[in-house]
Amino acid sequence: MNDGHRVITGQVWRSGSPPLQEPAGPYEGYIVGPYPYHGTDPGPYPYDGTRPGPYPHPAPYDTPAAPPHQEGAAEPYPEHAPEPPAGPLAGPDGGGPRPGRGGRTTGVRPPSVRPGRVRRTVRLLAALLCALALTGAGTCAWAEFELDRSVDLSGLPDRPPQGRGTNYLVVGSDGRDGLSEQARKELHTGTAGGSRTDSMMLLHTGAHGTTMVSLPRDSWVTIPSYVDPNTGKFHRATKNKLNAAYSLGGPRMLVRTVELNTGLRVDHYAETGFAGFVGVVDAVGGVEMCVDRRIDDPKSGLKLRKGCHDLTGAQALAFVRQRHQEADGDLGRSRNQRAFLSALARKAAAPGVVLDPFRAYPALSAGLDTLDVDKGMELKTLLSLFQAMRSVSGGGGRQLNVPVSGPGSTGAARNALKWDEVKAKRLFAELRDDRPV
């Protein structure tokens, strides 16, 4: 208080700036109010600069009638503003630098730019990859759970030593599990009980690529000795068709027979039945195959004109089973099986199938429904097998039949195929040592 007047002093703080110093003398400008007037003469007085008090109050407006805080009142500006200096801090219109927080001068903030097409595309791809990764993880977990590892290769007697590379025994059986009576009739599979092998292939992968060797079911080979689990009777080693090994002792006996006659150690086993085969072909939308003649086989039910066809599951099954229309008999059937299996692997790996969940999941489900593998088969190993088959179809390997010398000459061997001992021995030695075939 001074002479009856109230003087307001203190410090004003602003965010980002140092506190103001106390003024050295009384403020001689216009006091922003409204503040009550405590002079000796209560007034009222017009706001024209004649208001009494200890400090002068010059009128901030040219027109006395204009109140200092009337809404909509414009701030006074000089008629000609000084030209701002040009420089790196100049505004986008050539103006000077803009004041920042606390009175500091800052650069001009660039206007926000919406993401361009490239950025949006990158974000979309990133989201898609994340979705595929999550979906792929779930699919792998489901496939790992569904995979039937029912074939135990441990403890087999008289196994050959481990060679170089990896050997898979891929088997197509005539198991009718999962097929109704109507389906068996339509597919011409018959109603015979038990299971036999319709196709057998050795797939070797190593440093020199992939080699797929068909083992004809009518091959005349040595069946190793075994004990019948049902009767306990011991059976000595004997000659018979390769197809008989499976019916005598299932996958284990078949593996023993293949190892005994080839000298190759079978590292992994994979078998599928009729139902799985048909389901996979239908799920991928059919497989294109070309034939060089008209085929009409009442045994398998296959009827095709000369040319290229998109085979359905039923047609594909008939195609890989028929042999009566083949000049080479079982050798011709083995050749058709290799060609079709390669085409199926190529179709299943096509982007239109892999990236389409309405095709990929049914195909995977159908394949797993009747797929039996060995206990040591991991999901990544099964994928390696599939990739090897796909590489063969793409020209990254060789496809061939085991060398044969012709049909047998006596007894049951007359309807069988005898292997060429010299050529077959050389082929299996090359595979065992992982040398080029």
WOGIKA-V676156 format. One record per residue. N is the residue number from 0. OMEGA is omega in degrees with one decimal (999 if undefined). BURIAL is 1 if it has 16 or more other C-alpha atoms within 10 Angstrom, else 0. D_FIRST is the distance of its C-alpha to the first C-alpha in Angstrom with 2 decimals. Layout:
((N;OMEGA;BURIAL;D_FIRST) (N;OMEGA;BURIAL;D_FIRST))
This chain:
((0;178.9;0;0.00) (1;179.8;0;3.77) (2;175.6;0;6.69) (3;179.1;0;6.13) (4;179.6;0;5.61) (5;178.8;0;4.94) (6;-179.7;0;6.19) (7;176.9;0;9.12) (8;178.7;0;10.86) (9;-179.2;0;14.02) (10;178.1;0;17.74) (11;-178.4;0;20.11) (12;173.0;0;23.65) (13;179.7;0;26.74) (14;176.1;0;30.19) (15;-179.5;0;32.29) (16;-179.4;0;29.72) (17;179.2;0;27.72) (18;179.0;0;23.98) (19;178.1;0;21.83) (20;178.2;0;20.23) (21;-177.4;0;16.56) (22;-178.2;0;16.24) (23;-178.7;0;16.65) (24;-179.9;0;14.65) (25;179.2;0;12.65) (26;-173.6;0;14.77) (27;179.5;0;16.93) (28;-176.1;0;18.89) (29;-178.7;0;19.14) (30;179.2;0;16.59) (31;-174.7;0;18.86) (32;8.8;0;18.10) (33;172.4;0;18.62) (34;179.2;0;14.90) (35;180.0;0;14.09) (36;-176.3;0;13.03) (37;177.2;0;10.64) (38;-178.2;0;11.83) (39;179.8;0;13.85) (40;-172.0;0;17.04) (41;175.4;0;17.43) (42;4.6;0;20.24) (43;-179.4;0;21.99) (44;174.6;0;22.42) (45;-179.1;0;24.90) (46;-177.1;1;23.84) (47;178.7;0;25.40) (48;-178.7;0;22.78) (49;-179.3;0;22.24) (50;-175.9;1;19.22) (51;177.1;0;16.68) (52;-178.1;0;13.24) (53;-177.6;0;11.67) (54;176.0;0;13.75) (55;179.6;0;17.42) (56;-179.9;1;18.79) (57;179.8;0;22.44) (58;-177.5;1;24.68) (59;-178.5;1;26.13) (60;179.1;0;29.33) (61;-178.2;0;32.07) (62;-176.1;0;32.73) (63;-175.8;0;30.04) (64;-177.9;0;31.53) (65;179.6;0;30.92) (66;-176.0;0;27.80) (67;-175.4;1;25.92) (68;177.5;0;26.69) (69;-179.3;0;29.99) (70;179.6;0;32.48) (71;179.8;0;35.11) (72;-177.2;0;33.21) (73;174.8;0;34.42) (74;179.5;0;32.34) (75;175.0;0;33.05) (76;174.7;0;35.49) (77;-177.6;0;36.95) (78;-178.9;0;40.44) (79;178.1;0;42.07) (80;179.0;0;40.74) (81;178.9;0;41.77) (82;177.8;0;44.80) (83;-179.9;0;43.97) (84;175.6;0;45.94) (85;179.7;0;49.04) (86;-177.2;0;49.67) (87;-179.9;0;50.14) (88;-179.4;1;46.72) (89;-179.2;1;47.36) (90;-178.6;1;47.26) (91;178.6;0;50.47) (92;-179.5;0;50.18) (93;-179.1;0;49.71) (94;-177.1;0;45.92) (95;-179.2;1;43.71) (96;179.4;1;42.49) (97;178.6;1;40.33) (98;178.0;0;37.01) (99;179.0;0;37.21) (100;179.1;0;34.80) (101;177.9;0;31.80) (102;-179.4;0;32.46) (103;179.5;0;35.78) (104;-179.7;0;38.78) (105;176.4;0;41.70) (106;-178.9;0;45.24) (107;179.0;1;46.44) (108;-178.8;0;47.48) (109;178.5;0;51.07) (110;179.2;0;51.75) (111;-178.0;0;53.25) (112;177.5;0;57.03) (113;-178.5;0;59.13) (114;179.1;0;61.94) (115;-176.5;0;65.03) (116;-179.0;0;68.54) (117;-179.0;0;69.36) (118;178.2;0;66.37) (119;179.0;0;67.15) (120;179.2;0;70.77) (121;179.6;0;69.84) (122;179.4;0;67.64) (123;178.7;0;70.45) (124;178.6;0;72.99) (125;178.2;0;70.74) (126;179.4;0;70.37) (127;179.6;0;74.13) (128;177.2;0;74.93) (129;179.5;0;72.68) (130;179.0;0;74.41) (131;179.4;0;77.81) (132;179.0;0;76.92) (133;179.1;0;75.87) (134;179.5;0;78.91) (135;178.9;0;81.17) (136;177.9;0;79.97) (137;179.4;0;80.73) (138;179.4;0;84.10) (139;178.7;0;85.06) (140;179.0;0;84.20) (141;-179.9;0;86.25) (142;178.2;0;89.18) (143;-179.7;0;89.11) (144;-175.4;0;89.41) (145;-174.8;0;92.15) (146;-177.0;1;94.32) (147;178.9;1;97.57) (148;-173.4;1;98.54) (149;-175.7;0;101.80) (150;-178.5;1;104.12) (151;179.9;0;104.47) (152;-179.9;1;106.02) (153;176.2;0;105.65) (154;176.8;0;108.81) (155;-178.7;0;111.20) (156;171.3;0;114.36) (157;-179.8;0;115.82) (158;177.1;0;112.87) (159;179.8;0;113.13) (160;179.6;0;110.76) (161;177.7;0;107.39) (162;177.9;1;107.66) (163;-177.6;1;105.11) (164;-177.6;1;102.90) (165;179.8;1;102.44) (166;176.0;1;105.13) (167;170.5;1;104.42) (168;-177.1;1;107.14) (169;-172.4;1;106.21) (170;169.2;1;108.34) (171;-176.8;1;108.76) (172;177.4;1;110.53) (173;175.9;1;112.25) (174;-175.4;1;110.30) (175;178.1;1;109.96) (176;178.8;0;107.06) (177;179.8;0;104.64) (178;175.4;1;107.32) (179;177.9;0;108.58) (180;179.0;0;112.27) (181;179.8;0;111.55) (182;178.5;0;109.70) (183;179.4;1;112.57) (184;-178.3;0;115.00) (185;-177.9;0;112.93) (186;179.5;1;112.36) (187;-178.7;1;116.03) (188;-176.8;1;115.05) (189;-177.1;0;117.80) (190;-177.8;0;117.51) (191;178.2;0;118.77) (192;179.9;0;117.20) (193;-179.5;0;115.57) (194;174.1;1;114.02) (195;-179.6;1;115.45) (196;176.8;1;114.02) (197;178.8;1;114.16) (198;177.6;1;112.61) (199;-178.6;1;111.86) (200;170.6;1;110.10) (201;178.7;1;109.19) (202;-179.0;1;105.95) (203;175.4;1;105.45) (204;-179.6;1;102.23) (205;-175.0;1;101.92) (206;-177.1;0;101.44) (207;175.5;0;103.74) (208;-173.9;1;102.25) (209;175.8;1;103.58) (210;178.3;1;107.18) (211;-177.3;1;108.22) (212;176.8;1;111.76) (213;174.5;1;113.41) (214;-177.3;1;115.71) (215;-177.4;1;118.17) (216;-179.9;1;118.64) (217;178.9;1;122.42) (218;-179.8;1;122.33) (219;-171.2;1;125.18) (220;176.8;1;123.53) (221;175.0;1;123.94) (222;-177.1;1;122.26) (223;178.6;1;121.42) (224;-177.9;0;122.75) (225;176.8;0;120.76) (226;179.3;0;120.96) (227;-176.7;0;120.77) (228;-178.3;0;117.89) (229;-176.4;0;119.59) (230;-176.1;0;123.03) (231;-178.1;0;122.39) (232;179.0;0;125.27) (233;179.0;0;125.22) (234;178.0;0;125.95) (235;175.5;0;127.08) (236;-176.9;0;125.75) (237;177.7;0;127.46) (238;177.9;0;127.45) (239;176.0;1;125.81) (240;-179.5;1;123.55) (241;-179.1;1;119.93) (242;-177.0;1;118.94) (243;-175.9;1;120.74) (244;-178.3;1;118.42) (245;-178.7;1;115.52) (246;-179.9;0;117.70) (247;-175.0;1;119.10) (248;175.9;1;115.88) (249;-175.9;1;112.86) (250;-178.1;1;110.26) (251;178.4;1;111.08) (252;178.3;1;114.77) (253;178.6;1;113.99) (254;178.5;1;111.77) (255;-178.4;1;114.48) (256;179.2;1;117.09) (257;-179.6;1;115.04) (258;-179.0;1;114.27) (259;-173.8;1;117.94) (260;179.9;1;119.27) (261;-174.6;1;116.64) (262;179.1;1;115.65) (263;175.9;1;112.00) (264;178.7;1;109.43) (265;-178.8;1;107.52) (266;-177.1;1;103.83) (267;-176.4;1;102.58) (268;177.1;1;104.12) (269;-177.1;1;102.96) (270;175.2;1;104.92) (271;-178.5;1;104.33) (272;-177.0;1;106.45) (273;-174.0;1;107.54) (274;179.7;1;104.65) (275;179.8;1;101.97) (276;-179.4;1;103.73) (277;-178.5;1;103.99) (278;-179.7;1;100.39) (279;-179.1;1;98.94) (280;179.5;1;100.97) (281;-177.6;1;99.93) (282;-179.8;1;96.26) (283;177.3;1;96.06) (284;-179.9;1;97.69) (285;-178.2;1;101.19) (286;-179.1;1;102.61) (287;174.7;0;104.58) (288;180.0;1;108.05) (289;178.0;0;110.88) (290;-174.6;0;114.57) (291;-179.8;0;117.50) (292;175.5;0;119.87) (293;-179.2;0;120.10) (294;175.4;1;119.69) (295;-173.9;0;121.13) (296;-179.6;1;121.26) (297;-179.9;0;122.20) (298;-179.0;0;121.54) (299;-177.7;1;117.81) (300;-177.8;1;117.46) (301;174.9;1;116.17) (302;-178.6;0;116.99) (303;171.1;1;115.59) (304;177.0;0;116.69) (305;-179.9;0;116.82) (306;-176.5;0;113.42) (307;-176.5;0;109.82) (308;169.1;0;108.34) (309;-174.2;0;105.05) (310;171.4;1;106.44) (311;179.6;1;105.00) (312;-180.0;1;104.92) (313;179.0;1;108.36) (314;-179.9;1;109.88) (315;178.7;1;108.36) (316;177.8;1;109.84) (317;-178.4;1;113.24) (318;-176.4;1;112.94) (319;-179.2;1;112.35) (320;-173.4;1;115.06) (321;178.1;1;117.90) (322;-176.5;1;120.63) (323;177.0;1;123.79) (324;-177.9;1;122.89) (325;179.3;0;122.32) (326;-179.0;0;125.19) (327;177.3;0;124.00) (328;-176.4;0;123.52) (329;176.5;1;121.04) (330;176.9;1;120.12) (331;176.8;1;119.18) (332;178.1;1;117.08) (333;178.3;1;115.26) (334;177.4;1;114.58) (335;-179.8;1;113.12) (336;178.6;1;110.95) (337;-178.3;1;109.45) (338;-178.2;1;108.80) (339;-179.3;1;107.18) (340;177.7;1;105.07) (341;178.7;1;103.69) (342;178.6;1;102.97) (343;178.0;1;101.21) (344;178.6;1;98.99) (345;-179.8;1;98.13) (346;-178.5;1;97.28) (347;-179.6;1;95.21) (348;-179.2;1;93.09) (349;179.8;0;92.49) (350;-179.3;0;88.84) (351;177.4;0;89.80) (352;-175.8;1;90.73) (353;-176.7;1;88.34) (354;178.8;0;85.22) (355;-177.3;0;86.41) (356;179.7;0;85.68) (357;173.5;0;88.16) (358;-174.4;1;90.90) (359;-177.1;1;89.73) (360;175.4;1;89.14) (361;179.0;1;92.41) (362;179.3;1;94.33) (363;179.8;1;92.78) (364;179.5;1;93.31) (365;179.4;1;96.94) (366;-178.3;1;97.61) (367;-176.1;1;96.17) (368;-177.1;1;98.03) (369;-179.3;1;101.42) (370;175.0;1;100.47) (371;-179.6;1;101.70) (372;179.7;1;100.77) (373;-175.5;1;101.34) (374;-179.9;1;99.04) (375;-177.2;0;97.79) (376;173.1;1;96.70) (377;-177.7;0;92.93) (378;178.9;0;91.20) (379;176.4;0;90.57) (380;177.1;0;94.28) (381;176.2;1;95.25) (382;176.7;0;93.00) (383;176.2;0;94.75) (384;179.9;1;98.07) (385;178.9;1;96.90) (386;178.6;1;95.64) (387;177.6;1;98.99) (388;178.5;1;100.88) (389;179.8;1;98.64) (390;176.9;1;99.22) (391;-179.8;1;102.97) (392;-180.0;1;102.71) (393;178.8;0;100.76) (394;-178.6;0;103.42) (395;179.8;0;101.75) (396;-177.2;1;104.76) (397;174.8;1;108.40) (398;-179.0;1;110.14) (399;172.2;0;113.75) (400;172.1;1;116.35) (401;-178.1;1;117.86) (402;178.8;1;121.09) (403;179.0;1;124.13) (404;179.2;0;127.83) (405;179.3;0;128.89) (406;177.6;1;129.95) (407;-175.0;1;131.76) (408;-175.9;0;135.55) (409;172.0;0;136.63) (410;-178.7;0;135.72) (411;-177.8;0;132.15) (412;-178.9;1;131.06) (413;179.3;0;132.72) (414;-178.6;0;129.72) (415;178.8;1;127.22) (416;177.7;1;125.81) (417;178.0;1;126.72) (418;172.0;1;124.27) (419;-171.2;0;125.45) (420;-176.5;0;125.35) (421;-177.2;0;125.00) (422;179.5;0;122.37) (423;179.2;1;120.39) (424;178.9;1;120.38) (425;178.7;0;119.10) (426;-177.1;1;116.33) (427;176.0;1;115.05) (428;178.1;1;115.21) (429;178.0;0;113.01) (430;-178.9;1;110.46) (431;-178.8;1;110.58) (432;-179.7;0;109.91) (433;176.1;1;107.38) (434;178.3;0;109.42) (435;-179.0;0;109.68) (436;999;0;112.10))
